[in-house]
Each structure stands twice: as structure tokens, then as C-alpha cells.
């Protein structure tokens, strides 16, 4: 299975600064914040195919741009030697459209439009529930990040059950990791998120609870893989290792990605059999 690309808020802001108005988002997971920022900045997240020609991309990569969007040649510079006379008529030159489509560096997909797989992101049109109850926990080193995650989770329309801690007094992360995991294992929450200094110890503690598949993620790719391949239901984060912006992007991708099933289901079943 080809790993799906993730379109993040950071990517949308970057292409907007470059003057690009369209991002090719075919077969991509789009984070909710990326959608919001794209709408605010006027950047279109392209889902369908469009006629395209080859053009030189950013940093030497090859990108796809719509046919007809290339600027007209400016002609020879004054004083420079003309190597070859341009005999094309004015009518035959491409007309600039003012809009360039940005495509990330990747292998060109030549499959018919109807055969492209759809990204596993819950949307209003899907049958899967788009809102969840999420159990949140942290030790004293993860309180600030936990609170920021709780606020973002609620903004996305989910219910956040904050199990603490809420102060700076030293506490033991296994206590809170287990509390979060039991909420998930006993069906009171669909997902759990636990924050400690590094995210490692909480992941170890959470995985001791039967029915929990905890994953410690440090970027959006590991979050995507944890959900799509491993059907993780508890996310652990290192509040001392990653910033708030990255942590929120990880949370968004984790909650938006469905388990792929298929050949991964049998492997996950073997994990569950170890409980």
C-alpha cells in the first residue's frame, strides 16, 4: 500500500507565500487546520484531475501546472546574443492564466481519475462518525500541551474528557496513562491522548491495558501510520520534545485517519491476541 501524503497548515501557508493558488490534494489526507487556512488564504485544495504540462518546480523538483498557465516568453535581453530565432506566431503562444498549480515532488500518477483511491479521512458525507469522545491525560510535564490539545479537540467538535493532572506538582505518568487507557478499553472514549515529557513511558504503561494499542508519535507520518496500519486507539506525545504546533497537527491527523483494514487487520488481530 502506498503511504498517503498529508497536507498540513504549514504546507498551505508556504505555497500561499509563493503565490500559488492551487494545491494538488488528490489521494491526500488534509488536516482540518489546513482546510481552514486554505479557505482563509484563498488556496484551492484540488481533488480532481486537470490538463497539465511539465514545468520546473521548486528546488529542482518536477511539478505539474495547468496547460496554458505558463507565462509568455519575454524575448531576448537587450545586448544579449540571439541563439535561435523564435518563429512562433503571437496567437500560438500560451496565454497566462495567473494561477499555477503546485504539486509536491512525487512520481506522476497516470492512473485514470476514477481508479484513484480515496483518502481515509472522515467527512460529513461518510457513514463513520465524525465526532468522538477523547480521554486526555498528562503528568506535570505535559499539562500545558494537554490543555492546548483539549482546546483544539473541542474546536474540531469532539468531546474532551480531561483526566488531569492540572497543576505543576510532580505526579507519576503511569497513573494517568492507565486512567486514559481504561476509558478507551472500557468503551467510554473512542480515543485517548496522553502527554508526558517524552511520550515513551506513557506508551509503555498504556499498552499494559488489555484492548489498548498505544503509539508514541513524533510527526504526522507516524500518526498516519499508527492509525492506518496499526489501528492505534491511544496516542502518546512528548511534551518536552515537540512544540505545540506540531503536536496539534499530529493530533488532527491521528483523529482524521481511519484504519485501512485488509491485510493489516490480521496483523492487528495478532497484536490483540497478546493481551
N, C-alpha and C positions, 0 to 999 in steps of 0.2 A: 504494500500500500504506500503510495506517495504521501509524504507528510505535507499537510496543508499549510499554506502561508498564513501569517497573521498580520492584518492591517491594524496598526495601533495609532493612537492620537499623535504620537511623536512623528510617525511617518507622514500623516496628513499635514501637520504643521510644516514639516520640512519641504514637501512638494509645493505647498502654498507659497512659501517664501521664494521658491524658484520660479513662481509664476505659472505653474502647471495647474490646470483646472479639472483634470480627469485622472483618476487612478484606476487602473485595470484590476478589479477585485474579483475576477472570475475564480471560482473554486477556492475562495479565501475565507478565513474566519475574521469577521470585523468586530472589534470590541465596541461596546456601547459608547464609550467616550470618543472613539474615532468617528462614529456616526454623528455625534453631537457637534464635534469640532468641524467635521466636513460640511455639515449644514450651515454652521455659522460662518465659515470662510468661503463658502460657495464652491467647494470642491466636490465634483461628482464621483461617486463610487460606482464605476462601470461594471455591470453584470453581464451584459450581452456582448456578442462579437461585433466588430466593426472592420470595414476595409482598412488595411494598414500597409505601410511600406516601411522598409528598413531605414533607420537613421542612427547616427552615432549617439550613444546615451551618455549618462553621467559617469565620470571616472573610467571612460573607455568601454563601458558595457554596451551591449546592443539592445536597443529598445524598440517598441512598436509605436508608431504615431499614425494617426489617420491620414489616408491619402488626401492630398490637397491641402494639408496643414503646414507643409514646408514653405518657408519664406522664399520670395523670388530672389534669384541671384542678383547681387549688387553691381556686377560688372567688374572690369579690371580697374585696379587702383591707379591713380594718376602717376605717371612716371614709371610704372612697372612694365616689364616686357610681356606682351601678349603671346602666350604659347600656342593657343588654338582659338581660332575664330568661332564664336558662338553663332550658328546659323539658325537657331530655333526662332520661330516667329513669336511675337508677343502673345498671340492667342493660345500658343501651345504651352506656355509656362504655367506651372501650378499656381493657383490662387491661394494666398494665405488666409486661413480661417480665424487666426487669432487664438486658437485653442490647441494645445498639444496634449496628447495622452501619455501619461507616464506608466511604464511597465517595468517592474523590478527585474534585475538580472536573473534570468532563468531560461531553461530550454523551451523553445517555442512549442506550443501545444497545437498540433494540426488536426486534432480530433474534431468531428462535426459538432456544431453547437449543441445539438440535442443529446450528445453522448457524454458531455462533461458531467462528472459527479457533483452533487450539490453539497455545500459545506454543512457540517453538523452543528448548526447554531440554532437554538430555539428562537422562533419568531412567533408573532401573533397568529400567523397562518398555519403553524404546525399543531399537531394534536398533543404534543408533550406540554406539560405545564411550564409556563414561562416565569413563574414566581416560586420561590422556595422558602422554607424556614431554615435558617442557618444558625448553628450554635457557634458562638465566639468565645475564645478564652485567651489569656495571656498571663505570663508571670510579670514581675515588676519591671523587667527589661523590655517588655513588649506592649505596655499599656498605651503609649502614645500612638503607635501604629495600629493597635487593635481598635482604638476609638475612631481613627480615620477610616479604617475598613468598615466599621459598623455604619458610619455615616454614608459611605458610598453604597453599601449594600442596600440601605433603605432608599437611597435615591434611585436605585435600579428597580425598586418595587418589591424587594424581598423583605421578609420578616427576620429581624436580627434578635437572637436570644443571647444577651451578653451575660456570661457566667463569671466574669471577673478574671483577674483581680482589677482593682480600680485605683490603687494607690502606689506609692513608691516603696513601701515596706517590703523587705525581702520575703519571697514565698518560694515554694518548690514547684517547678513547672510540671512534674508528673501528675500532681493533684489536679491541675486544671486541664491538662491534656486528656486525662482519663474522663473527667467530667464532660468535656466536649464530645469525646468518642462515644460515651454511653448514650448521649442524646441521639446520636446518629444510629447506633446499634439497636436501640430500643424504639426507633421509628418516630421520635418526637421532632427530629430535624432531618432534612434530606442531605445536608452537607454540614461539615464542621470546619472551622478555621482556627488554628492555634498559633500564637506568636510567642517566641521566646528569643533569647539572644542570638542563637544560630539556627534554630529550627530543627536541629538534629535530635536532641534528647526528647523533645516532644513527639517527634515522629516515632521514635523507638517505643515510647510509652503508649502512644495511641494504637500502635499495631499489636499490642498485647491484648486489646479488647476484641473479643470474637465478633466478627461481622464488619470490622473496620479495615479499610485499605487506605492507609495514610501515605501521603507523598510529600516530601520536602522539596519544594520548587524554588528555583532561584532566577528564572526568566520565563517569558511567555511560551517558549518552546517546550520546556519541561512541564509546564502547566497543561499545555495542549496534549502532550504525550500521556501524561498521567491520567487524564480523563478519557481520551480517545482509545488508548490501548490497554490501560490498566484498570479502568473504571474506578479510580480513586474517589473516595467519598469524604476524606478528611485532608485538608491542605495545611501544612505547617510551613511557617516562614521565620526567617532570622531577622528580627527587628534591628539587630546590631550590624547586619551585613548588607542590607539593601535599603534603598530610600523609599519614601512614601509613594512617589510617582510610579516607580517600577512595581512596588507591591500591589498597588491598585490595578495596574494593568494585568498582573498575574491573576489576581482575584477575578477580574472580569472574564478573562479567557477561561479560567477554570470553571466558572459557573455557566458560561455560554456554550461549552463544548459537550456534546453527547458521546457516550460510549459507542464505539464503532461496531461492537459485536463481532459476528463472523468468526474467523479463526482465533480472534482474541478471547472469545467467550470461553473456549475450552481451557485456555491458559489461566484465565482469571479463576475459573472453577477449581483448578488445581491449587491456586493460592488459598482460596476459601476452605478447601478440604484440610488445610494445615491447622485450622482453628482448633 
